[in-house]
Amino acid sequence: MKKVKIILDRTTCINCGSCIPEAEEFFMEDDNKQVHLVKKTTHTEDQEILEIEVDDKTCKALLSAKDICPVAAIQILEIN
């Protein structure tokens, strides 16, 4: 298991939803078609942040969601 920090930059996100199928356990679209983290440990107007322990398969899905984002609005950071 790895502890990771998922950061969704709300100022950069264009709400295309490409991250959702890659990691739908973590990303969702609200009624206004805005993309959000499903759960958040921290939330500001500019960022949504979740710190969580994940297995290798889930970590790969999160990295795929990060990589597919056309505007690089997602960061996945490993926490020691």
C-alpha positions as CSV (number, residue, x, y, z in Angstrom):
1,M,0.0,0.0,0.0
2,K,1.1,3.5,-0.8
3,K,-0.1,6.8,0.7
4,V,-0.8,9.3,-2.0
5,K,-2.1,12.8,-2.2
6,I,-4.6,13.5,-5.1
7,I,-4.8,17.2,-6.0
8,L,-7.4,18.5,-8.4
9,D,-6.7,22.0,-9.5
10,R,-10.1,23.6,-10.0
11,T,-8.7,26.7,-11.8
12,T,-7.1,24.5,-14.5
13,C,-9.8,21.8,-14.8
14,I,-11.9,22.2,-17.9
15,N,-14.5,19.7,-16.7
16,C,-14.1,17.4,-19.7
17,G,-14.5,14.3,-17.5
18,S,-11.8,12.3,-19.1
19,C,-10.5,11.3,-15.7
20,I,-13.7,9.8,-14.5
21,P,-13.6,6.5,-16.5
22,E,-10.0,6.0,-15.5
23,A,-10.6,6.3,-11.8
24,E,-14.4,6.6,-11.2
25,E,-13.9,5.6,-7.6
26,F,-12.2,9.0,-7.1
27,F,-13.6,11.4,-9.7
28,M,-17.2,12.4,-10.4
29,E,-19.3,14.9,-12.2
30,D,-21.9,17.0,-10.4
31,D,-25.3,18.1,-11.7
32,N,-23.6,21.3,-13.1
33,K,-21.2,19.1,-15.1
34,Q,-18.3,20.1,-12.8
35,V,-15.7,17.5,-12.1
36,H,-14.8,16.9,-8.4
37,L,-13.0,14.4,-6.2
38,V,-15.6,12.0,-4.7
39,K,-14.1,12.4,-1.2
40,K,-11.9,15.3,-0.1
41,T,-9.7,15.8,3.0
42,T,-9.2,19.5,2.0
43,H,-11.2,21.8,-0.2
44,T,-10.6,25.4,-1.2
45,E,-12.0,27.4,-4.1
46,D,-9.0,26.5,-6.2
47,Q,-8.1,22.9,-5.1
48,E,-9.6,19.7,-3.9
49,I,-7.3,17.4,-2.1
50,L,-7.6,13.8,-0.9
51,E,-4.9,11.9,1.0
52,I,-5.5,8.1,1.0
53,E,-3.7,4.7,1.0
54,V,-4.0,2.8,-2.2
55,D,-2.8,-0.5,-3.7
56,D,-0.7,-0.7,-6.8
57,K,-3.7,-1.3,-9.1
58,T,-5.5,1.8,-7.8
59,C,-2.4,3.9,-8.0
60,K,-2.0,2.9,-11.6
61,A,-5.6,4.0,-12.3
62,L,-5.0,7.3,-10.6
63,L,-1.8,7.9,-12.6
64,S,-3.8,7.0,-15.8
65,A,-6.4,9.7,-14.8
66,K,-3.6,12.2,-14.3
67,D,-2.0,11.4,-17.6
68,I,-5.2,11.5,-19.6
69,C,-6.1,15.0,-18.3
70,P,-5.6,17.3,-21.3
71,V,-4.8,20.3,-19.1
72,A,-2.7,18.6,-16.4
73,A,-5.2,19.6,-13.6
74,I,-4.5,16.4,-11.6
75,Q,-1.4,15.7,-9.4
76,I,-0.7,12.4,-7.8
77,L,2.0,12.7,-5.1
78,E,3.4,9.8,-3.1
79,I,3.6,10.7,0.7
80,N,6.3,9.1,2.8
